[in-house]
């Protein structure tokens, strides 16, 4: 006695196929691009029909190969926290120092690396004060950026396998003051409150462009 697998979708029957001896109906459905659950079995004109409610099988996603550095490259992962701070239509930004490889002179969100054992919220408050001289209150985590590249961010040499994880927060500055760099000999050259409409005129880091959808009022000034 033959066995027929009948596939039934939301709009009705989508296929029927004979089941080979020892074959799993799930495998048979998969061969034809379907996945589902059996609903009933019945005898029809001398054949056993096993009916399945089915839906399209999800496509197989190709595995993405993550590039790695050359043999002997130092693997380095950096966790950092940054803040989106807007006051009266101005965005608080900091400018990277001239020695920062791959980013010298670019304007970015104030923030930086989290110290060992430091809470991310404490880290972003500390960094904003060091880089821009502002005392802020963190409101929420709005974005996590993950970027990977091969090289040395400090010197430009091709010997570092670098992974940056950036925690982007929205924050409020209760008492804004003129922006100024507090940290001495750090990676920040300058800080400024920049009108939203003028942000796009600056040389910006990719961080700002990625975080722009979360900038309050930024929808009027696409970056």
Secondary structure in CASP SS format (residue, H / E / C, confidence):
PFRMAT SS
TARGET T0000
AUTHOR 0000-0000-0000
METHOD secondary structure of the structure
MODEL  1
X C 1.00
X C 1.00
X E 1.00
X E 1.00
X E 1.00
X E 1.00
X E 1.00
X E 1.00
X E 1.00
X C 1.00
X C 1.00
X E 1.00
X E 1.00
X E 1.00
X E 1.00
X E 1.00
X E 1.00
X E 1.00
X C 1.00
X C 1.00
X C 1.00
X C 1.00
X C 1.00
X C 1.00
X H 1.00
X H 1.00
X H 1.00
X H 1.00
X H 1.00
X H 1.00
X H 1.00
X C 1.00
X C 1.00
X E 1.00
X E 1.00
X E 1.00
X E 1.00
X E 1.00
X E 1.00
X E 1.00
X E 1.00
X E 1.00
X E 1.00
X E 1.00
X C 1.00
X C 1.00
X E 1.00
X E 1.00
X E 1.00
X E 1.00
X E 1.00
X E 1.00
X E 1.00
X E 1.00
X E 1.00
X E 1.00
X C 1.00
X C 1.00
X C 1.00
X C 1.00
X C 1.00
X C 1.00
X C 1.00
X C 1.00
X C 1.00
X C 1.00
X C 1.00
X C 1.00
X C 1.00
X C 1.00
X C 1.00
X C 1.00
X C 1.00
X E 1.00
X E 1.00
X E 1.00
X E 1.00
X E 1.00
X E 1.00
X E 1.00
X E 1.00
X E 1.00
X E 1.00
X E 1.00
X E 1.00
X E 1.00
X E 1.00
X C 1.00
X C 1.00
X E 1.00
X E 1.00
X E 1.00
X E 1.00
X E 1.00
X E 1.00
X E 1.00
X C 1.00
X C 1.00
X C 1.00
X C 1.00
X C 1.00
X C 1.00
X C 1.00
X C 1.00
X C 1.00
X C 1.00
X E 1.00
X E 1.00
X E 1.00
X C 1.00
X E 1.00
X E 1.00
X E 1.00
X C 1.00
X C 1.00
X C 1.00
X C 1.00
X C 1.00
X C 1.00
X H 1.00
X H 1.00
X H 1.00
X H 1.00
X H 1.00
X H 1.00
X H 1.00
X H 1.00
X H 1.00
X H 1.00
X H 1.00
X H 1.00
X H 1.00
X C 1.00
X C 1.00
X C 1.00
X C 1.00
X E 1.00
X E 1.00
X E 1.00
X E 1.00
X E 1.00
X E 1.00
X E 1.00
X E 1.00
X E 1.00
X E 1.00
X E 1.00
X E 1.00
X E 1.00
X E 1.00
X C 1.00
X C 1.00
X C 1.00
X C 1.00
X C 1.00
X C 1.00
X C 1.00
X C 1.00
X C 1.00
X E 1.00
X E 1.00
X E 1.00
X E 1.00
X E 1.00
X E 1.00
X E 1.00
X E 1.00
X E 1.00
X E 1.00
X E 1.00
X E 1.00
X E 1.00
X C 1.00
X C 1.00
X C 1.00
X C 1.00
X C 1.00
X C 1.00
X C 1.00
X C 1.00
X C 1.00
X C 1.00
X C 1.00
X C 1.00
X C 1.00
X C 1.00
X C 1.00
X E 1.00
X E 1.00
X E 1.00
X E 1.00
X E 1.00
X E 1.00
X E 1.00
X E 1.00
X H 1.00
X H 1.00
X H 1.00
X H 1.00
X C 1.00
X C 1.00
X C 1.00
X C 1.00
X E 1.00
X C 1.00
X H 1.00
X H 1.00
X H 1.00
X H 1.00
X H 1.00
X H 1.00
X H 1.00
X H 1.00
X H 1.00
X C 1.00
X C 1.00
X C 1.00
X H 1.00
X H 1.00
X H 1.00
X C 1.00
X C 1.00
X C 1.00
END
